[in-house]
């Protein structure tokens, strides 16, 4: 009887994870020597329902040695027709008191912070999204991973 309950619990967890509206949700490792100013991270995703809003979030992992309370990103979104839009986005990582706004284990803090809310992606097809650090430092240290999450939201009426 215990094994049956365990199998049902695990199955429920897997099925609930499959109900996510995420079109892409990835972290990419940053080299140990730091995130170079010219280094970009690119992901792509498919929009099958262009009549919905979407939320785009930054996925970030930093160490406790990260020296700033924020991180500026340059985000480029390219639609299926090839037209691109660029956004300069400040991401708040810590309160003024120094308390991190993410969650962590040990010395690594993980963030998943919305950067573009209720974004209308009105073309059906494959989108590309590129992020780069925009801190005006040649090399940004203590960032271990970066990426993007795109979620389909409510339908536009």
Secondary structure, DSSP 8 states (H G I E B T S, - for coil): -HHHHHHHHHHHHHHHHTT--EEEE--EE--TT-EETT-EEEEEEEES-TTEEEEEEEEEEEETT---SEEEEEEEEE-TTS-EEEEEEEEE-B-TTS-BSSEEETTEEEEEEEEEEEEE--S-EEEEEEEEE-SS-SEE-SEEEEEEEEEEEEE--
